[in-house]
Amino acid sequence: MEDRLTKALYLETTERTVDAYSSERVPKVLENPGVERATWWENTVPDRADLPRVLTEFSVLGVYEVDDTFASPSTPPDVTGHHFVRTARPGQGCLTGRPTIGLSLVLISPRQPEQAQALRDWGDFVHIRHIAAAGVPGYSMITPFEHVDGGDPRFLHLYEIDRDDPEAVFQSMTPLVAKRFGGYNTQEYRDWAYTPELRIMYVNTFRRVGASSP
């Protein structure tokens, strides 16, 4: 994240407290080969109801920057792991020179496996493209990742945020994009917001609370 070209990310989600996760779980994951850095994040809008969700809610997110030697470790019953690798296409946005202290986490899947490429094309050339072009204050890089074995959720869009209120930054994004299309009631806006292949698995914002390296 920030100014690094991360080859892959391993995410963990849990309902543990921040202190319990950072003291009990983070050191164990950092022991695994290929782990370069760990950060952990608190959910800023638990149980949000304004967007669809398939995945179970969680209070803490662990983000591990890993290389191509990394293999997902076993997880305890109260922790779920997701391993993603960078897509062939680059991230979009800009480097602001400020640290990433917030995230907008977007996990999506195609409705049918054969729709994966169409969904990826929409994500790169329509959805993310217009968000990056809108120049949303607080957003820096937007990087797409894909599940390492094509599993569910298939794609991760990681929006890095350099302001201490990530939810406010996230809420400011849609009005700025809609303005580019002349408002919410245009076909251009509807095409940006939705594609028939899209299945939203999880969307939320997170605030960074800690970081560590092996």
Secondary structure as the mmCIF struct_conf table of DSSP 4:
data_model
#
loop_
_struct_conf.conf_type_id
_struct_conf.id
_struct_conf.beg_label_comp_id
_struct_conf.beg_label_asym_id
_struct_conf.beg_label_seq_id
_struct_conf.end_label_comp_id
_struct_conf.end_label_asym_id
_struct_conf.end_label_seq_id
TURN_TY1_P TURN_TY1_P1 GLU A 2 ASP A 3
BEND BEND1 ARG A 4 ARG A 4
BEND BEND2 LYS A 7 LYS A 7
STRN STRN1 ALA A 8 THR A 14
BEND BEND3 GLU A 15 ARG A 16
HELX_RH_AL_P HELX_RH_AL_P1 VAL A 18 ALA A 20
HELX_RH_PI_P HELX_RH_PI_P1 TYR A 21 ARG A 25
HELX_RH_AL_P HELX_RH_AL_P2 VAL A 26 LEU A 30
TURN_TY1_P TURN_TY1_P2 GLU A 31 GLU A 31
BEND BEND4 ASN A 32 ASN A 32
TURN_TY1_P TURN_TY1_P3 PRO A 33 GLY A 34
STRN STRN2 VAL A 35 ASN A 43
BEND BEND5 THR A 44 VAL A 45
TURN_TY1_P TURN_TY1_P4 PRO A 46 ASP A 47
BEND BEND6 ASP A 50 LEU A 51
BEND BEND7 LEU A 55 LEU A 55
HELX_LH_PP_P HELX_LH_PP_P1 THR A 56 GLU A 57
BEND BEND8 SER A 59 SER A 59
STRN STRN3 VAL A 60 VAL A 66
TURN_TY1_P TURN_TY1_P5 ASP A 68 THR A 69
HELX_LH_PP_P HELX_LH_PP_P2 SER A 72 SER A 74
TURN_TY1_P TURN_TY1_P6 PRO A 77 ASP A 78
STRN STRN4 VAL A 79 ARG A 86
BEND BEND9 ALA A 88 ARG A 89
HELX_LH_PP_P HELX_LH_PP_P3 PRO A 90 GLY A 91
STRN STRN5 GLN A 92 GLY A 93
BEND BEND10 GLY A 97 ARG A 98
STRN STRN6 GLY A 102 PRO A 110
BEND BEND11 ARG A 111 GLN A 112
HELX_RH_3T_P HELX_RH_3T_P1 PRO A 113 GLN A 115
HELX_RH_AL_P HELX_RH_AL_P3 ALA A 116 TRP A 122
HELX_RH_PI_P HELX_RH_PI_P2 GLY A 123 HIS A 127
HELX_RH_AL_P HELX_RH_AL_P4 ILE A 128 ALA A 134
TURN_TY1_P TURN_TY1_P7 GLY A 135 GLY A 135
TURN_TY1_P TURN_TY1_P8 PRO A 137 GLY A 138
STRN STRN7 TYR A 139 HIS A 147
TURN_TY1_P TURN_TY1_P9 VAL A 148 ASP A 149
BEND BEND12 GLY A 150 GLY A 150
BEND BEND13 ASP A 152 PRO A 153
STRN STRN8 PHE A 155 ILE A 161
BEND BEND14 ARG A 163 ASP A 164
HELX_RH_AL_P HELX_RH_AL_P5 PRO A 166 ARG A 180
TURN_TY1_P TURN_TY1_P10 PHE A 181 GLY A 182
BEND BEND15 GLY A 183 GLY A 183
TURN_TY1_P TURN_TY1_P11 TYR A 184 ASN A 185
BEND BEND16 THR A 186 THR A 186
HELX_RH_AL_P HELX_RH_AL_P6 GLN A 187 ALA A 193
TURN_TY1_P TURN_TY1_P12 PRO A 196 GLU A 197
STRN STRN9 LEU A 198 SER A 212
#
